[in-house]
Amino acid sequence: MVRGKIQMKRIENATSRQVTFSKRRSGLLKKARELSVLCDAEVSVIIFSQKGRVYEYSSSDMQKAIERYSKYIKEVQNDKPEMERYTQQLRLEAANMVRKIELLEVSQRKLLGQGLGLCSVDELHEVESQLERSLRNIRARKERFLQEENAKLSEKVIPSFQNSIHIFTTSHES
């Protein structure tokens, strides 16, 4: 039989609430002990009931666990300004990257011929210069590629052509 899903809200009936508290408290303390034993973890649990009673479990000395926790909290709070500065630095870097991306997108649109109606004459000259540089680079790359392809073809064709000449000349000599 499957239990129904319990809605997470305050139990209004005081008796039911107390029974649920007792059962769940016992289960929570049991899980803390199991976690401590199975994982060799230092576990401490403090539970304050609605009536002010304290229930606790600690796999080691509770006072040492509280002192260790307090020390940890102080260290985290001491590191907080540094973390805030680092977070602020990351935010600034992210904002700068967003601006750079926007500028690159605008530049790309201009190079593709979009949004040129709002450009000044100087901006149009700059776009033209960029396009001419790109075209020169493309033509140079294409020329290198064609030269490499011609060299490869020459390496393949010349030996087979020489073999053909050799065969032709030897057949005419006989």
Protein Blocks (a to p, Z undefined) as FASTA:
>chain_A
ZZddddddddfblmlmmmmmmmmmmmmmmmmmmmmmmnopacddddddfkopacdddfbd
fklmmmmmmmmmmmmmmmmmmmmmmmmmmmmmmmmmmmmmmmmmmmmmmmnopaklmpcf
klmmmmmmmmmmmmmmmmmmmmmmmmmmmmmmmmmmmmmmmmmmmmmmmmmmZZ
